[in-house]
Amino acid sequence: MSNATLANVDRALLQQHLSERCEPAYRAGQVWEWAARGATGYEQMTNLPDALRRRLEQEVPFSTLELVEEARSSDGTVKALFRTHDGHPVEAVLMRYRDGRRSVCVSSQSGCPLTCTFCATGQMRFGRNLTSSEILDQALHLRRIEPVDHAVFMGMGEPMVNLDSVLEAARALPDVGITWRRTTISTVGWLPGLRRFVDEVEEPIRLAFSLHAPTDELRSELMPVNDRYPLDEVLAECMRYFALRRRKVFVEYVMLRGVNDRVEQARALADLLDPKVFKVNLIPYNPTGIYDGSTSKAIAAFKAALDRARLPSTVRLTRGRDIQAACGQLAARPGRS
Ligand code: SAH
């Protein structure tokens, strides 16, 4: 078992505790295996000596996150709001689909340092990067509700800014029941992290790119990060990912009425993206303030233009809007359940 798979409780603390008490090295692995399979506490870990279980209970918190609130949407989506030990809010979402898929959406940071104009997370205060244990503990919490099989790093924060912890968490997900092929990391196009992701990651983890506009000019208006890392350079990295992995890159495109949803813009998007490399996810805008969402007619016309250009696309199903759990709505405000 790799080191990464020891994370659930605070790893450093667990290791320290075990070695101070001269426990065999495999104990940490046993704790992890239980947690990954949905255990709710040390008392269930029946292959650990009684006395050790009791000591762990007192000295090593079972999760690095404290659950503050859980909200349930009418569509079955669950949103959990946690607090880190130093008081930072973190949100994670469990999405349930009719076909049986269970997908966890986890946060990589508390808040987000970027300021995409349409996203509520960007409007809240940035806290800090999360540790790999704090990221995994979100998935483990949702795993305790029911078995899960997909993960997206699409919660609060920019995963490529916190790549080491994100990868450490992602690498441990198969133990939780989520294979790498069913794990997707989404980015605004943060080049330093993205380059490393392409160069260094050998696991078949999927890549999603939040594009949202077919030109630099419009993209910079919507996403100030574009001034720093222009489109052609980011797209070149996505192409390199495809060349090395032979896996399609998902492009996320949030549909904003009168801003980026015209048919000419769909054509421009199709000119920009190689249909062998990219697959577009059109995301209905979840209200966060300044924009209006595209009408369903406009979304259909946009999609039809992409279809004509043979650029594959789907319209993303909106989940959890009534509890502020949908894309772009995570801002550590209470949900209504
Ligand atoms: N920072 C990363 C990870 C977050 S993913 C990234 O941006 O890719 C969250 C996705 O939801 C992104 O594609 C984001 O652009 C999209 N999103 C943000 N605000 C939204 C909103 N109000 N409605 C719909 N989608 C939104």
Boltz pocket constraint, residues with backbone or C-beta under 6 A from the ligand:
constraints:
  - pocket:
      binder: B
      contacts: [[A, 116], [A, 118], [A, 119], [A, 120], [A, 153], [A, 154], [A, 155], [A, 156], [A, 157], [A, 158], [A, 159], [A, 186], [A, 187], [A, 188], [A, 208], [A, 209], [A, 210], [A, 252], [A, 253], [A, 254], [A, 283], [A, 284], [A, 285], [A, 286], [A, 287], [A, 288], [A, 327], [A, 328], [A, 329]]
      max_distance: 6.0
